[in-house]
């Protein structure tokens, strides 16, 4: 009976060691994937900031053009009404 218990204990320890190795391997792979995703996220955030800056510059230019067009049509309309 003691021999049987010892054999079972050895098998359980062996199973736990194998499971531990598999979990460590999975952990290494997940850590690597996480690092890649963090890098990608940082790149996407920088890109989004650049796009926001471009959008802001475009809005400013459009507003200036609208003001210019509005001002020009007002100026042109004044002499015609005289």
C-alpha positions in Angstrom: 0.0 0.0 0.0 2.8 2.4 0.8 4.5 1.6 -2.5 1.2 2.2 -4.3 0.8 5.6 -2.6 4.4 6.5 -3.3 3.9 5.7 -7.0 0.7 7.8 -7.1 2.5 10.7 -5.5 5.4 10.4 -8.0 2.9 10.5 -10.9 1.1 13.5 -9.4 4.4 15.4 -9.0 5.3 14.5 -12.5 2.0 15.7 -13.8 2.3 18.9 -11.9 5.8 19.5 -13.2 4.6 19.0 -16.8 1.7 21.4 -16.2 4.0 23.9 -14.7 6.3 23.8 -17.8 3.3 24.2 -20.1 2.0 27.2 -18.1 5.5 28.8 -18.0 5.7 28.4 -21.8 2.3 29.9 -22.3 3.2 32.7 -19.9 6.3 33.5 -22.0 4.3 33.5 -25.2 1.6 35.7 -23.7 4.1 38.1 -22.3 5.7 38.4 -25.8 2.3 39.0 -27.4 1.4 41.6 -24.7 4.6 43.5 -25.5 3.8 43.5 -29.2 0.3 44.7 -28.5 1.5 47.5 -26.2 3.9 48.7 -29.0 1.1 48.6 -31.5 -1.2 50.5 -29.2 1.4 53.2 -28.6 1.9 53.5 -32.4 -1.9 53.8 -32.9 -2.2 56.4 -30.2 0.6 58.5 -31.8 -1.1 58.1 -35.2 -4.4 59.2 -33.7 -2.8 62.3 -32.2 -1.2 63.2 -35.6 -4.6 62.7 -37.3 -6.3 65.0 -34.7 -3.6 67.7 -35.4 -4.2 67.4 -39.1 -7.9 67.6 -38.6 -7.6 70.7 -36.5 -5.3 72.3 -39.1 -7.8 71.4 -41.8 -10.7 72.8 -39.8 -8.8 76.1 -39.3 -8.1 76.4 -43.0 -11.7 75.7 -43.9 -12.9 78.3 -41.4 -10.5 80.8 -42.9 -11.7 80.1 -46.4 -15.4 80.4 -45.3 -14.7 83.7 -43.6 -12.8 84.9 -46.7 -15.6 83.8 -49.0 -18.2 85.3 -46.7 -16.3 88.5 -46.5 -15.7 88.6 -50.3 -19.4 88.1 -51.1 -20.4 90.9 -48.6 -17.9 93.2 -50.2 -19.1 92.4 -53.7 -22.7 92.7 -52.7 -22.2 96.2 -51.3 -21.2 97.9 -54.6 -24.0 96.2 -56.4 -26.6 97.5 -54.0 -25.4 101.1 -54.5 
